[in-house]
């Protein structure tokens, strides 16, 4: 996989939180951060996904639902702390 690398620093607790969120979503940390930044996740090598045109609307609705659930979980976590 060719491309540029972007490096940023976080403290240990921030990294632990990012790792935990990525694990909950069952994705690697890099993909979790990429998606949260609005970029496309790379996935595992060889993971070429083809989406049929008729499934695209359903997929967009599912992604929107997942985003709402993720925000609710994150808000609940902040409230709990």
Secondary structure, 3 states (H helix, E strand, C coil): CCCCCCCCCCCHHHHHHHHHHHHHHCCCHHHHHHHHCCCCCCCCCCCCCCCCHHHHHHHHHHHHHHHHHHHHHHHHHHHHC
